[in-house]
Amino acid sequence: MIYIVLAVALSVLYVWMVVRIWRGSALLGILSLFFSPVMVFALFKNWGDPDTDIKVPFLLSLVLTGVFYFAFYRDLQAVVAESAAYYRPEEIEQIRQEDPEFAAMIEAEQAKAQAWEESEEVIKVTSVVTPESPVETPAPEVQGEKAEPVDLEVQRIRDLQAIRRMRANRGPIELGPAYAKLATPSHFGFIGAKELTSLARVHGREVGANVLGWVVHERVLMADKQAWFGEVRFDQVGHLQVAGQGDSAALMRAINAISGSDQLDLITDPAYAPRWSASDAMALWVRRVEDGRAVEAVAALPLRHGVLSYAVRIPAASEAELAMRTARLMARESAVGEGWQYDDAPVDSPAKGPTLAEWIVSRSKG
């Protein structure tokens, strides 16, 4: 908005100067209209003349031009500071070949961010903070000394800074304990569990020991409260028992019998109700979470020694279809290592796990 106001004001002053110059000389007025440096000559030529003097609009235009460039430079610095963390060294080198000053600005902002991160004021907070937490969080331990409590607003700012520097990995992702690889779908990236502390804290979510990481779409603003993610986790529960539960109706009856009075908030619509897909060798279901304000779809791949699952939570109750499609897409992009697929388990394996219905109930409660 400020740029529009300044542009209009400068245009008015420009016309004002051309009109006054025209009064003294039509030729000088025409030259000034198409070649503004001529106005400097007219300024001194007509200085003090009551009809053609342009010193007032000329000085005002200088002031407004200075304000324009100051505002532009300030906003440019803010943009550079916001985006600096996303530039890789090779990208900065490419920029340096065309614009050395801009490359230097990016490096300076990255250095500032690094210095802030390494400063003594940045304290590693080990507890998970949710929006309902008190203003002060438990004090972390710093080299055996008791530190001062961390203000929630200060922690939020630090978390947002960490999120801006966060980069999602693309390509095949090793899912260690599952002995599987995830070929991240197009436009998606993967963030490992060890890097999720700040992101999870901002969204009021915990990162359990069985969580391997989150999958995020490239167009999702990770710090936005409406952002959605796909949680990748592996539960080492043994060889899941799916025999006799391939039928959706039978599976739902088994789930109801196990859960009893517990409310799992599973969506019972046939399109989203728990079911076993024999063609994909995966279980699928959608449930309501966060008091019905969000939906979570789960695609689970039983393996020889446990279950690899993808849970996509979207903070919009009407997005069950998107959540389910995304979870299923991630599961289909998983490649399980040789010898670790579900059918690779020996018939007499002692590592028999729960039934599919039992695991779904347990997963929905967790």
C-alpha positions as CSV (number, residue, x, y, z in Angstrom):
1,M,0.0,0.0,0.0
2,I,2.8,2.4,0.8
3,Y,4.3,2.0,-2.6
4,I,1.1,2.9,-4.3
5,V,0.7,6.1,-2.2
6,L,4.3,7.1,-2.9
7,A,4.0,6.3,-6.7
8,V,0.8,8.5,-6.9
9,A,2.5,11.3,-4.9
10,L,5.6,11.3,-7.1
11,S,3.5,11.3,-10.3
12,V,1.6,14.4,-9.0
13,L,4.9,16.2,-8.2
14,Y,6.3,15.3,-11.6
15,V,3.4,16.7,-13.4
16,W,3.5,19.8,-11.2
17,M,7.1,20.4,-12.1
18,V,6.5,19.9,-15.9
19,V,3.6,22.4,-15.9
20,R,5.7,25.1,-14.2
21,I,8.7,24.5,-16.5
22,W,6.3,24.7,-19.5
23,R,5.3,28.2,-18.4
24,G,8.8,29.5,-19.0
25,S,9.7,27.4,-22.0
26,A,7.6,24.9,-24.0
27,L,10.8,23.2,-25.4
28,L,12.2,22.8,-21.9
29,G,8.9,21.5,-20.7
30,I,8.7,18.8,-23.4
31,L,12.3,17.8,-22.7
32,S,11.6,17.5,-19.0
33,L,8.6,15.3,-19.6
34,F,10.6,12.7,-21.5
35,F,14.0,13.2,-19.9
36,S,13.7,14.1,-16.2
37,P,17.4,15.1,-15.6
38,V,16.6,18.2,-17.6
39,M,14.6,19.3,-14.6
40,V,17.9,20.0,-12.7
41,F,18.8,22.6,-15.3
42,A,15.3,24.1,-15.1
43,L,15.6,24.2,-11.3
44,F,18.6,26.5,-11.4
45,K,17.4,28.5,-14.5
46,N,14.1,29.3,-12.9
47,W,15.2,29.6,-9.3
48,G,13.2,32.4,-7.6
49,D,10.8,33.0,-10.5
50,P,7.2,33.0,-9.0
51,D,5.7,31.3,-12.0
52,T,8.3,28.8,-13.0
53,D,10.3,28.0,-9.9
54,I,10.1,24.2,-9.1
55,K,12.2,24.0,-6.0
56,V,9.3,23.0,-3.7
57,P,8.0,20.0,-5.8
58,F,11.6,19.1,-6.7
59,L,12.7,18.9,-3.0
60,L,9.5,17.0,-2.1
61,S,10.1,14.5,-4.8
62,L,13.7,13.9,-3.5
63,V,12.3,13.2,0.0
64,L,9.6,10.9,-1.3
65,T,12.1,9.1,-3.5
66,G,14.3,8.5,-0.5
67,V,11.4,7.1,1.5
68,F,10.5,4.8,-1.5
69,Y,13.9,3.3,-1.7
70,F,14.3,3.0,2.1
71,A,11.0,1.1,2.3
72,F,12.0,-1.1,-0.6
73,Y,15.4,-1.9,0.9
74,R,13.8,-2.7,4.2
75,D,11.3,-5.1,2.6
76,L,14.0,-6.6,0.5
77,Q,16.1,-7.3,3.7
78,A,13.0,-8.9,5.3
79,V,12.5,-11.2,2.2
80,V,16.1,-12.1,2.1
81,A,16.1,-12.9,5.9
82,E,13.0,-15.0,5.5
83,S,14.3,-17.0,2.5
84,A,18.0,-17.2,3.2
85,A,17.8,-20.5,5.0
86,Y,16.4,-22.2,2.0
87,Y,19.4,-21.4,-0.3
88,R,22.0,-24.2,-0.7
89,P,25.7,-23.3,-1.2
90,E,25.6,-24.3,-4.9
91,E,22.5,-22.1,-5.4
92,I,24.3,-19.1,-3.7
93,E,27.3,-19.6,-6.0
94,Q,25.0,-19.5,-9.1
95,I,23.4,-16.2,-7.8
96,R,26.9,-14.8,-7.1
97,Q,27.8,-15.1,-10.8
98,E,24.9,-12.7,-11.7
99,D,24.4,-10.6,-8.5
100,P,27.4,-10.7,-6.1
101,E,25.7,-8.2,-3.7
102,F,22.5,-10.3,-3.4
103,A,24.6,-13.5,-2.7
104,A,26.5,-11.6,0.0
105,M,23.2,-10.5,1.6
106,I,22.0,-14.2,1.7
107,E,25.3,-15.3,3.3
108,A,25.1,-12.5,5.9
109,E,21.5,-13.6,6.9
110,Q,22.5,-17.2,7.1
111,A,25.5,-16.2,9.3
112,K,23.1,-14.3,11.6
113,A,20.7,-17.2,11.9
114,Q,23.6,-19.6,12.6
115,A,25.0,-17.2,15.3
116,W,21.6,-17.0,16.9
117,E,21.2,-20.7,17.0
118,E,24.7,-21.2,18.5
119,S,24.4,-18.4,21.0
120,E,24.0,-19.1,24.8
121,E,20.5,-17.7,24.7
122,V,19.2,-20.6,22.6
123,I,18.3,-23.3,25.2
124,K,17.3,-26.8,24.2
125,V,13.9,-27.4,25.7
126,T,13.2,-31.1,26.1
127,S,9.5,-30.9,27.1
128,V,6.7,-30.7,24.5
129,V,4.7,-27.4,24.7
130,T,1.1,-27.4,23.6
131,P,-1.1,-24.3,23.1
132,E,-2.8,-25.0,26.4
133,S,0.5,-25.1,28.3
134,P,1.2,-22.4,30.9
135,V,3.2,-19.3,30.1
136,E,6.3,-20.8,31.5
137,T,7.7,-24.3,30.6
138,P,9.8,-26.5,32.8
139,A,13.4,-25.4,33.0
140,P,15.7,-27.6,30.9
141,E,19.0,-28.9,32.2
142,V,22.0,-27.1,30.9
143,Q,25.3,-28.8,31.8
144,G,24.1,-29.8,35.2
145,E,22.9,-26.3,36.1
146,K,19.3,-25.3,36.7
147,A,18.2,-22.9,33.9
148,E,15.6,-20.2,34.2
149,P,12.1,-21.1,32.9
150,V,11.6,-20.4,29.2
151,D,8.9,-17.9,28.3
152,L,6.4,-19.5,25.9
153,E,6.4,-16.6,23.5
154,V,10.2,-16.6,23.3
155,Q,10.1,-20.4,22.7
156,R,7.5,-19.9,20.0
157,I,9.8,-17.4,18.2
158,R,12.7,-19.7,18.4
159,D,10.6,-22.6,17.0
160,L,9.4,-20.5,14.1
161,Q,13.0,-19.6,13.3
162,A,13.9,-23.3,13.4
163,I,11.0,-24.1,11.1
164,R,12.1,-21.5,8.6
165,R,15.5,-23.2,8.4
166,M,14.0,-26.7,8.1
167,R,14.4,-28.5,4.8
168,A,12.5,-31.6,3.7
169,N,14.5,-34.5,2.1
170,R,13.4,-35.9,-1.2
171,G,14.2,-39.2,-2.9
172,P,14.3,-42.7,-1.3
173,I,14.2,-42.4,2.5
174,E,15.6,-45.3,4.5
175,L,13.0,-46.3,7.2
176,G,15.5,-48.1,9.4
177,P,13.6,-50.4,11.8
178,A,11.0,-51.2,9.2
179,Y,13.7,-52.4,6.7
180,A,11.9,-50.4,4.0
181,K,12.4,-47.4,1.8
182,L,10.0,-44.6,1.0
183,A,10.1,-43.1,-2.4
184,T,8.7,-39.7,-1.5
185,P,5.8,-38.9,-3.9
186,S,6.2,-36.0,-6.3
187,H,5.9,-32.6,-4.5
188,F,6.4,-34.2,-1.0
189,G,9.4,-34.2,1.3
190,F,10.4,-36.1,4.4
191,I,11.5,-34.7,7.8
192,G,13.2,-37.1,10.2
193,A,11.9,-37.5,13.7
194,K,15.1,-35.9,15.3
195,E,14.3,-32.7,13.4
196,L,10.7,-32.5,14.4
197,T,11.0,-30.9,17.9
198,S,10.2,-27.3,16.9
199,L,7.6,-28.2,14.3
200,A,5.7,-30.6,16.6
201,R,5.8,-28.1,19.5
202,V,4.2,-25.4,17.3
203,H,1.4,-27.8,16.3
204,G,1.0,-29.1,19.8
205,R,1.8,-32.7,18.9
206,E,4.1,-35.3,20.4
207,V,6.7,-37.3,18.5
208,G,6.6,-40.8,19.9
209,A,9.5,-43.2,20.0
210,N,8.0,-45.2,17.2
211,V,7.6,-42.2,14.9
212,L,10.2,-42.2,12.0
213,G,9.3,-38.8,10.6
214,W,6.7,-36.6,8.9
215,V,6.0,-36.2,5.2
216,V,5.0,-32.7,4.1
217,H,3.7,-31.3,0.8
218,E,5.9,-28.6,-0.7
219,R,3.0,-26.1,-0.8
220,V,2.2,-26.5,2.9
221,L,3.4,-23.6,5.1
222,M,4.8,-25.7,7.9
223,A,4.3,-23.0,10.6
224,D,0.6,-22.4,9.7
225,K,-1.9,-23.8,12.2
226,Q,-3.8,-25.3,9.2
227,A,-0.8,-27.2,7.9
228,W,-1.2,-30.9,7.5
229,F,1.4,-33.7,7.6
230,G,1.8,-37.4,7.1
231,E,3.2,-39.2,10.1
232,V,5.4,-42.2,9.4
233,R,5.7,-44.7,12.2
234,F,6.7,-48.3,12.8
235,D,5.2,-50.4,15.5
236,Q,7.3,-53.5,16.2
237,V,4.4,-55.6,17.4
238,G,5.3,-58.9,15.6
239,H,3.6,-60.6,12.8
240,L,0.0,-59.1,12.6
241,Q,-2.8,-61.7,12.2
242,V,-5.1,-60.7,9.4
243,A,-6.7,-64.0,8.5
244,G,-10.5,-63.9,8.7
245,Q,-10.6,-60.1,8.9
246,G,-10.4,-59.3,5.2
247,D,-14.2,-58.5,5.1
248,S,-14.9,-54.9,6.2
249,A,-18.1,-55.8,8.0
250,A,-16.3,-58.6,9.9
251,L,-13.4,-56.4,10.7
252,M,-15.7,-53.6,12.1
253,R,-17.5,-56.2,14.3
254,A,-14.2,-57.4,15.7
255,I,-13.2,-53.8,16.4
256,N,-16.4,-53.0,18.2
257,A,-16.2,-56.1,20.2
258,I,-12.6,-55.2,21.3
259,S,-13.1,-51.5,21.9
260,G,-16.3,-51.9,23.9
261,S,-17.5,-48.6,25.2
262,D,-14.3,-46.8,24.1
263,Q,-15.0,-44.1,21.6
264,L,-12.5,-44.5,18.7
265,D,-14.4,-42.0,16.5
266,L,-13.9,-44.2,13.4
267,I,-15.9,-43.1,10.4
268,T,-18.3,-45.9,9.6
269,D,-19.1,-44.7,6.0
270,P,-18.2,-47.7,3.8
271,A,-15.7,-45.5,1.9
272,Y,-13.7,-44.7,5.0
273,A,-14.5,-47.5,7.4
274,P,-11.7,-49.9,8.4
275,R,-11.0,-52.4,5.7
276,W,-8.3,-54.7,4.5
277,S,-7.1,-54.2,0.8
278,A,-5.8,-57.6,-0.4
279,S,-4.5,-56.1,-3.6
280,D,-2.3,-53.6,-1.8
281,A,-1.8,-55.8,1.3
282,M,-2.7,-52.8,3.5
283,A,-5.3,-51.8,6.0
284,L,-7.1,-48.4,5.5
285,W,-9.4,-46.4,7.8
286,V,-10.3,-42.8,8.6
287,R,-11.2,-41.4,12.0
288,R,-12.2,-38.1,13.5
289,V,-9.7,-36.4,15.8
290,E,-9.4,-33.2,17.8
291,D,-13.1,-33.3,18.9
292,G,-14.2,-33.7,15.3
293,R,-12.4,-30.6,14.0
294,A,-9.9,-32.8,12.0
295,V,-9.7,-36.1,10.2
296,E,-6.9,-38.7,10.3
297,A,-6.5,-41.3,7.6
298,V,-4.2,-44.3,8.2
299,A,-2.7,-46.7,5.7
300,A,-1.0,-49.6,7.4
301,L,1.4,-52.1,5.9
302,P,1.8,-55.3,8.0
303,L,5.4,-56.6,7.7
304,R,7.2,-59.7,9.0
305,H,8.0,-58.1,12.3
306,G,5.6,-55.2,12.8
307,V,3.4,-52.6,11.1
308,L,4.6,-49.6,9.0
309,S,1.9,-47.0,8.9
310,Y,1.2,-43.6,7.4
311,A,-1.2,-41.3,9.2
312,V,-2.3,-38.1,7.4
313,R,-4.1,-35.6,9.7
314,I,-5.8,-32.7,8.1
315,P,-7.4,-29.9,10.2
316,A,-10.7,-29.9,8.3
317,A,-13.5,-32.3,9.0
318,S,-14.5,-32.4,5.3
319,E,-11.2,-33.6,3.9
320,A,-11.5,-37.3,4.7
321,E,-11.1,-38.2,1.0
322,L,-7.9,-36.2,0.6
323,A,-6.4,-37.6,3.8
324,M,-7.2,-41.2,2.7
325,R,-5.8,-40.8,-0.8
326,T,-2.6,-39.2,0.5
327,A,-2.0,-41.9,3.1
328,R,-2.6,-44.7,0.6
329,L,-0.3,-43.0,-1.9
330,M,2.5,-42.9,0.7
331,A,2.0,-46.6,1.6
332,R,2.1,-47.5,-2.1
333,E,5.4,-45.7,-2.5
334,S,7.0,-47.9,0.2
335,A,9.4,-50.7,-0.8
336,V,10.0,-53.4,1.8
337,G,13.4,-55.0,1.9
338,E,13.8,-58.6,0.9
339,G,12.9,-61.1,3.7
340,W,10.9,-58.5,5.7
341,Q,7.6,-58.5,3.8
342,Y,4.5,-59.9,5.5
343,D,4.6,-63.2,3.7
344,D,8.2,-63.7,4.6
345,A,7.4,-64.7,8.1
346,P,7.8,-68.5,8.8
347,V,4.6,-70.3,9.4
348,D,5.7,-71.4,12.9
349,S,7.1,-68.0,13.7
350,P,7.0,-67.3,17.5
351,A,6.8,-63.6,16.9
352,K,3.0,-63.6,16.3
353,G,1.5,-60.3,16.9
354,P,-2.1,-59.0,17.6
355,T,-5.0,-59.4,15.2
356,L,-5.6,-56.6,12.7
357,A,-8.7,-55.5,14.7
358,E,-6.7,-55.4,18.0
359,W,-3.9,-53.3,16.4
360,I,-6.4,-50.9,14.9
361,V,-8.0,-50.3,18.3
362,S,-4.6,-49.9,19.9
363,R,-3.5,-47.5,17.1
364,S,-6.6,-45.4,17.3
365,K,-6.2,-45.0,21.1
366,G,-2.6,-43.9,20.7
